[in-house]
C-alpha cells in the first residue's frame, strides 16, 4: 500500500512539471549558524502561487479529468492560498471555476486570485465568515452539478501535497538524509502526505501550528478529531477549526509532543527577522516551520539535518504595522499601560523625567476622566532592551504612580490599543 502511494505521488509530481518547476531546497547559512544544525528550506513560497496549495488542487483536477468524469464547473470556497492554487489550475487546464470568498476578504487576495484564473474563474463574495461562504459554495455545487474541490480533506489532495516530500528526497545533496522535517499544519493535507511518503525513511517529524488554532494537537490529545470552539484567524493560512478526517486518520499515530504550538506574536518576530536578515517575504503561516526552531533544544539538534517547509509567501504589506507591533510586544520591547494621571500642571513633565535614554513614548491618549482631579491615560512605551521595563517599574513605584500593565490582557488591549 505504501509503495502504491509512493508510485502515485511520483506520477503526480511528474505531471506537475507541465505546470511549474520543482521549488528549490536551499541550505540556509544564517539559520544553520544560529542553531548549530544543518538547515534546509523547502521554498514553497516560490511556487507560482507562493504556497504548496497548487499541488493538491492540480492533482485533484488531474484525477477527475483522467477518470473522464469532469463536471461543467469546479467549485471551491477559500479566502487564501487554496483559492489561488485552484484559480491557477483552472486557467492552465482551461476549466471553468467558481470561487466563493467571504465579503471580508482583503482586496489584494481577490485581485491576485482573479489574476491567476483570468477569464476561467468567477469570484463570488458571500458571507462575512468562512463557514457561511463554504455553505454557499456547497449549495451552488449541488444546484449546478458542480464539483467541490476541497482544500485539504481528500486523498487526491493529500497525494498532491506529498509531492513536496518526493522533491525533498530527490533534492537533498549526495547521501544526506533529513533527520527532522518541520511541517506547518492547518487542515493537515501537507502533513498527511509528507509523513506517509517518508514513512520508511527514518525521518522524524515536527508539526507546527498556531496556538490559536491548534486543532491537530487537540485532536491527538483527545485521541479523536476535535472541533475547536474558537479560532484565532491571525495565522490565516493555518487557522482551521477542525483537522480533516482523512488527514487525521493519517496522522493519528503521532503524539501531542510531536506538535509545537506557535504563539501568534512570536511568529511575527520570525517574519520580521527573515525579512530584515534574509530578504524573504513570508505570511504568518509561511513562517511557522522556521519559528518552530525556537522550541528545539540546541544540544538535541546540533549537527543534524533539518528541513523546514516554508509556505506561503502571500503577505499583504498592509499588515506590516500590525506584525511589527506584535513582534515588539513578544520580544518585550513594547508595553502598554493605563495610568491614573493627575490633572495638574507639570504632571506630564514629571512622568517623562522617569524615562531612560532608551525609552520612547509610542502612544499617549486620554481615555476618560475618572474623577475631577485624575484621568485614565493609555501610554505605549518602546525601549531598546526588555530589562529597561523593570527599571521603569521601580521608578513608577517610587514616584507613587498608579497604573496597570495591559500588554498581555487581550480583553482590555483589544478594546483600547
C-alpha positions, -999 to 999 in steps of 0.1 A, spaced: 0 0 0 28 24 9 46 15 -24 14 22 -43 12 56 -27 48 65 -35 43 55 -71 11 76 -73 30 106 -58 58 102 -83 33 102 -111 16 133 -97 50 151 -93 59 143 -130 25 156 -142 31 188 -122 62 196 -142 39 207 -170 25 233 -147 56 246 -127 92 235 -119 101 220 -86 105 245 -58 141 249 -46 155 232 -15 180 258 -1 206 253 26 203 284 48 236 296 63 221 321 87 197 296 104 224 269 103 248 291 122 222 303 146 210 267 156 241 246 151 222 223 128 222 220 90 191 238 80 174 235 46 144 255 35 119 239 11 108 271 -6 71 265 -13 67 303 -11 84 303 -46 57 282 -63 37 301 -89 10 309 -62 36 312 -34 23 282 -15 21 244 -18 -17 245 -23 -13 244 -60 0 208 -58 -31 193 -42 -55 213 -64 -37 202 -96 -37 166 -85 -74 167 -77 -83 182 -111 -59 157 -129 -75 127 -112 -110 138 -120 -102 145 -157 -83 113 -162 -114 94 -149 -134 111 -176 -159 125 -152 -151 162 -154 -180 184 -144 -191 216 -162 -178 237 -134 -154 232 -105 -161 250 -72 -141 260 -42 -145 281 -10 -114 299 2 -101 333 12 -65 325 6 -39 301 -8 -63 273 -18 -83 298 -40 -52 310 -57 -40 275 -64 -74 265 -77 -76 296 -100 -41 289 -114 -51 253 -123 -84 264 -138 -66 286 -162 -39 261 -170 -64 234 -178 -90 258 -194 -117 247 -170 -144 269 -156 -142 275 -119 -163 294 -94 -146 306 -62 -166 316 -32 -148 341 -8 -161 359 23 -171 395 17 -144 404 43 -116 390 21 -88 417 15 -90 431 -20 -53 422 -26 -62 385 -23 -93 388 -45 -73 406 -72 -45 380 -71 -69 351 -74 -86 368 -103 -52 374 -120 -43 337 -116 -76 325 -130 -82 350 -157 -114 345 -177 -118 309 -165 -128 318 -129 -157 337 -114 -153 351 -79 -184 354 -57 -182 373 -24 -206 357 1 -210 359 39 -188 377 65 -172 345 77 -158 314 60 -185 290 73 -212 309 55 -191 312 24 -185 274 24 -222 266 28 -230 289 -2 -203 271 -23 -218 237 -14 -253 249 -22 -241 262 -56 -223 230 -64 -253 209 -55 -276 231 -76 -255 232 -107 -238 198 -108 -205 215 -100 -177 196 -82 -163 209 -49 -125 209 -48 -117 206 -10 -87 225 5 -72 195 23 -96 167 33 -93 143 3 -70 115 -7 -61 132 -40 -53 165 -23 -30 146 2 -13 127 -27 -6 160 -44 8 177 -13 31 146 -8 50 157 -39 68 181 -16 84 150 1 92 134 -32 111 166 -43 129 169 -9 141 133 -11 155 140 -46 170 174 -39 190 166 -7 227 165 -17 245 132 -21 237 107 6 223 133 30 191 123 48 168 145 67 169 138 104 139 160 110 113 177 88 92 205 103 58 209 87 32 237 91 -3 224 98 -37 239 91 -61 213 77 -34 186 77 -31 178 39 6 186 37 15 168 69 -5 137 60 11 135 26 47 141 35 47 117 65 30 90 45 55 93 17 85 93 40 72 67 65 101 43 59 128 69 56 137 70 93 129 107 94 114 124 125 86 150 121 76 181 140 43 198 133 39 235 138 5 251 142 -6 284 158 -16 285 194 -50 300 184 -58 272 160 -42 240 174 -66 215 160 -41 187 154 -26 190 190 -61 190 205 -72 160 184 -41 140 192 -45 148 229 -82 136 228 -75 106 205 -102 118 182 -110 147 159 -118 178 179 -135 209 165 -122 240 182 -150 262 196 -130 294 187 -101 301 163 -77 330 162 -75 339 125 -43 359 126 -23 330 110 -50 328 84 -32 303 62 -33 277 90 -63 287 111 -85 257 108 -111 247 135 -110 210 127 -83 189 110 -95 169 80 -109 135 86 -86 117 61 -57 138 73 -62 129 110 -65 92 101 -31 95 85 -16 114 115 -34 98 144 -3 76 153 17 107 162 18 121 198 8 155 210 46 161 218 52 159 181 32 192 177 46 226 187 21 254 191 35 287 179 24 319 196 9 343 171 31 372 184 63 351 183 58 342 146 56 379 139 91 383 152 102 355 128 85 372 99 104 405 107 137 386 112 135 367 79 125 399 61 153 420 76 181 394 76 173 371 46 151 393 25 124 365 25 88 377 25 66 353 44 30 353 55 23 341 91 16 305 81 48 305 60 69 314 90 55 286 113 82 260 105 111 284 108 97 297 141 94 262 154 133 261 156 129 282 188 113 252 205 141 228 198 170 224 222 204 233 207 220 201 222 193 179 206 197 193 171 234 201 169 249 187 137 215 173 124 200 179 90 166 197 94 143 205 65 117 233 71 88 235 47 83 272 41 48 281 28 34 305 19 46 339 9 13 358 2 19 386 26 -2 417 24 21 446 34 -8 465 48 -4 440 77 32 450 83 25 476 110 4 451 130 31 424 125 59 448 137 37 457 167 31 421 177 68 413 172 79 441 195 54 430 222 66 394 220 102 405 223 94 426 254 104 458 236 70 475 238 44 476 265 11 494 271 -1 508 303 -32 526 317 -21 553 342 -41 572 367 -29 606 356 -32 637 379 -49 667 363 -23 693 372 4 714 355 37 696 353 23 661 357 34 651 322 69 665 327 72 646 360 63 614 341 87 620 312 115 626 336 112 590 347 120 576 313 155 564 304 176 573 274 164 542 255 127 546 263 103 563 240 66 572 242 49 555 212 14 564 222 -3 588 246 -41 590 247 -66 602 273 -92 575 277 -115 593 302 -115 614 334 -122 590 362 -125 619 387 -123 657 387 -86 656 395 -75 624 377 -78 609 343 -71 574 327 -43 577 301 -32 550 277 6 551 273 26 529 249 64 527 256 90 513 233 126 506 245 158 491 232 162 465 259 135 445 277 153 449 310 145 486 309 109 479 318 120 465 352 139 498 359 108 518 349 86 497 372 108 506 401 107 543 392 69 543 388 66 526 422 90 550 439 72 580 424 38 567 436 22 563 401 -10 541 399 -11 521 367 -19 488 351 2 469 325 -24 458 299 1 445 273 -9 408 277 -45 415 287 -62 405 254 -96 417 265 -86 453 275 -59 456 249 -83 445 222 -106 474 232 -82 503 236 -50 496 216 
